[in-house]
Amino acid sequence: MACSSPAARWILLLPLLLCVATPSASEVQQAGTLQEMEVLGVTADGRGQAQILLRSKLDKRGLSMAIDPFAAVGIALPLEGVTPPRPYTHDLILDLFRRFHVTLTKAVITELKDNTYYATLVLDVDGREVLVDSRPSDAVALALRVNAPILAAEGLLNAQPSETQP
């Protein structure tokens, strides 16, 4: 099925975008000053819990987040330059974005609440900025695949979750 007109693309894309909770632009701005991050890698802590390690490009402060093993693989693949024989979910999402002319412009890790990190994908859809709620691990995995900036709220670089993470 060809989707050549912008109206046809929106008709097909709108249900997808409405299925997710979208934060407002002010909610992303409330995250405060944003620091661009680099992904250092994926590792396991002393208990075997997968962790993603990020570091501020500006002042080298770190941020680590517990992630599930499947998310760890989804992040490790692009870091290692590996293309899987079949597309992962992140690859499928990016293929849908490409087909509907949607661009991931940045991934923003916005807050830590009740030991859970939150993130927002910032998309360009026909020149309109659309914000989509995301798990931080998914946001990082998507951003790595398209070389989009990964940003974190300044306050997150000073705060870390307690040891009893879900």
GIBEL-V670584 format. One line per field, one symbol per residue. ss: DSSP state (H for helix, E for strand, - for the rest). phi: phi as a letter, one per 20 degrees, with the letter a starting at -180 (. if undefined). burial: # if it has 16 or more other C-alpha atoms within 10 Angstrom, else .. A space follows every 10 residues. Layout:
ss: ???
phi: ???
burial: ???
This chain:
ss: -----HHHHH HHHHHHHH-- ----HHHHH- ---EEEEEEE EEEE-----E EEEEEE---- -EEEEE--HH HHHHHHHHH- --------HH HHHHHHHHH- -EEEEEEEEE EEE--EEEEE EEEEE--EEE EEEE-HHHHH HHHHHH--EE EEEHHHH--- ------
phi: .eceegffff ffeggffffd fdfegfffff fnfddfddee qcbdefenff cddcbfffcm febccfcegf ffffefgffe medffcffgf ffffffgffd lddeeadcee acclmcecbc edddclndec dcfbfgffff gffffdlefd dcfgfffddc fffeff
burial: ........## ..#....... .#.....#.. #..######. ###......# ######.... .######... ##.######. .........# #..#..#..# .######### ##..#.#### #####....# ########## #####..### #######... #.....
